[in-house]
Amino acid sequence: MVSAALPEGSRLRDGVIALGNFDGFHRGHRLLIGTARRIAATRRPVAIMSVEPHPRQFFATPGTAPFRLATAAQKLRAAQGIGLGYLFQPAFDAEFAGLSPEAFIETVLHARLGVSHVVVGADFRFGAKRAGDCRLLADLCLRHDIGVTLVPLQGGFSSSAVRAALRAGDLEAACASLGRTWQVELVARPEVTQPGSLQGWALAPELIRPPAGRYLIRAEGKESVIDLTAEGCLMGASGPVPRWIEILARCR
């Protein structure tokens, strides 16, 4: 997997790259990746580019509610799970955020990565203050002989749709858009964590919080019911503590 630092002569040269946030790796994201794979066939490497932190996190003000569907570690795990060759994950900092659309194409896609084709969703924006749209992307890429493929938006297959469903506690709708169960990363809260138990563990702080209530979960292949607080803490659960769990349904 490729990270932010790319050596000279990177294996992404002449490759096909899909651009986006890839928060949650939902069905729309996998459509982008599938399109990139078809364009590359077996002759060119395939990659995705997804900055960290999420731009919304970078620009968020204190007190902003968590919104992410997956952590950076989950994104890497998902990429590995579908057999993706490369994940280019540059740091989204003030310097990167300030890149003009022209500078992004010239310095990142052309000079740094040397890709031959990019794949994006039809609503893709890029560059400082989201100034670049798909039309500008195509115009700028043409100058460097980089092909561009726009993938039409698919109804309901968006991170926004998944977030809306999770905020409403509608796991069925969220999983339908994701194309799988919602998997979350857990972190310990030392002040309340009980050894050998899920009690006191919580969703990673950047992850969206569904409504408080009882939920059916799966941990290491075993299903159980837990209470989830509004702060994302797991209560009333026992058993070994995995790093990841699946939240399957809200108990009515």
N, C-alpha and C positions, 0 to 999 in steps of 0.2 A: 504494500500500500504506500502511496506517495503522500507525504505530508507537505508542510509549507516550504521546506527547503528542497529545491530541485537541483541536482548536479548538472553540470554541462553535459550535453549529449543525452538528456533525459529520454527514457523510453516512451515518453508521451509525444515525441516529435512525430508529426504527421498523423497523430491520433485523432479520435473523435471524442469530444467532451460535452457532457450535458451540464447546463448551468442552472442553479437554483438553490433555495435554502434546504430542500429535502428534509423538512421537519416532519418526522413521522413515517417517512418512506411509504406514503399512501399509494393508492392505485394509479393516480395521476403521475406521481414520480416514477413509478415503475414503467409506465408507458413511455416516458421520456427516455429512460435507460434502454428499454427495448428498442426504441427507434434508433438510438445511437448504436446499439449492437448490430442492427440490420444494415445500417449505413457502413459500418466498419467491416462487416462480414468477418472473415478470419484473417484479413491481411493487415489490419491496423489495430493498435491498442485502444481500449475504451476506458473512459474515466468520467467521474463527476467532480464538479467543483462546488464546494459549499463552505462558506466562511464561518469562522467561530471567533467571538460569540455571534449569535444571531443579531443582525443589525438592529432589530427592535430592542434587544437587550442592551446594546451599546448606547442607544439614544434614550433609553428609559429613564424616567425621573424616579427618585426614591419613593417607595410605596406602591410602585406599579405592580399590579397583580401578575403572578407568574402565568405564562401562556404557552410554553413550549410543550410539544407532544413527545419529545424524546431528548435525551441528553446527548452531548457530543460522543460519549462512549457508546451509547445505543446506536447512533448513526453509523459509527465505524463497524459495530457488530452487525447491523443490518446490511451494510455494504458487503461485508465478508460472507454473510449468509446467502446472498444471491450470486456469489462468485464473481463479484466485480473486481477487476484487476487493480484499479487505482482510485484513490480518493485524495484529491488535492484540496487541502483545508488551510488556506492562509488566514492569518490573524486579521480580524476586522478591527482596526484601530483608527486613530484620527488620520493617519497618512493614507490608509487604504480608503477610508470613507471620503477623503478629499479628491480622489482620482476623478478626473473628468471622463466622460464616455470615451473620448479619443485616446486618453492616456491608458485607460483600462485595456482597450483593444491592442494598442501598440506595445505596452510594457508587459502586460500579463499574458494575453492570449498569443500574441505573435512572438515577441522577443523571449519571454520567459518559458512558455510552454511549447510554442512552435506547432500548435495543433493545425489540422487541415480542415476541420469541420466542427461546428457547434450546433447543439440541439437545445431549444428553449421552448417553454410554454408561450402561448400567444399573448399573455399578459406580462411577459418578462420586462423588468426595468433594471437599469444599471447606471453606474456612474454617480458622482456627487449629486445629492438631493434627488436621486432617481431621475436624472435628466434624460437618460437614454431610453428609447423604446425599441421595439423590434425593427421598425423601419430604419432607424439610425444604426442599429446593430448590423443589419444587412449591408447598408451603405459603407460603413467603416470596415467591415470584414472583407468586402470586395476589394478594397485597396491592397489587402495583404493576401489575396487569393485564398481566403478562408470561406468555405461554404457554410450556409446557414439553413437549418430546417426548423420551421415553426410547427409545433404540435398544437392542434386546436384544443381548447379547454373542454374537459369532460364534466358533464353535469354532476355536481355533488362530490367529485373527487378533488377536494382541495383541503389544505390545512385549516382554512377558515371554517369550512363545513364540519370538520372533525372537532375543532375547538367548540363550536356552537353546540354540537351534540353532547360533548362531555360536560360542558357547563350546565346543560339541562339534565344531566344524569342519564342520557339516552345512550347506553353502551351499544345497543343493537345498531342504531344509526351510525355511531362512530366506527364500529367495527366493519360495517358495510362499506364505508368510504375508505377505511384503511385497507380492506381486503384481507384482514386477519384480526386477531385479538389485539387489544391495547396492552403493550408491554411497558412496564415502568421500572426505573432504577430506584433502589432503596438506599437511604443513608441512615446512619445511627444517630439517635438523640441520646447522648451518654447520660443525661440527667434522669431519664425515665426508662431507658432500655433495660430489659430483663435478659440476663444471659440465657442463650439457647431458646429464645422466643422472639416472635415477630412483634411482641408487645413493645410499643414505644419507638419502633422504627417508623420512618416517614418517607414519602415520595421525595425524590431529589428536589431541592428548593426551586429550581428553574421550571419544574413541570407544572402544568395546569392542574388546578384543583377541581375535581367534580364535587357536587353537593355532598355535604355530610350525610352519612347513612350507612346501611349495611350493604356489603358487596360480596359477591361470589368471586373468589380468586383462585388461581392455580399457581402453586409454588413447587417447583421440581417435580411436576407431574401429578401432584396431589391437590385436590380441590378442597376448599374450606370457606367458611363465611367469616368475614371480619367487619368490624366497625371502623369507618374512616371518618376522622374529624374534619372540620372545615379547614384546618391547617395542614391537612394531608397526613396526619399521624394514624398509624394502624393500632387498633385496640382490640382486645379480646381474641388475639390469635396466639397459637402455640406452634411448636415445631421448629425445625432447623431454619436458619435465616439465610436465604439465597440473596444474591446481588440483584436479581431480577424477579419480578412476578408478573403474571397476567391478570388484569382485572376484567372479568368476564361479563358480569351483569350486576345491575342494581336490584337488591331484594326488595320487593314491594310489601 
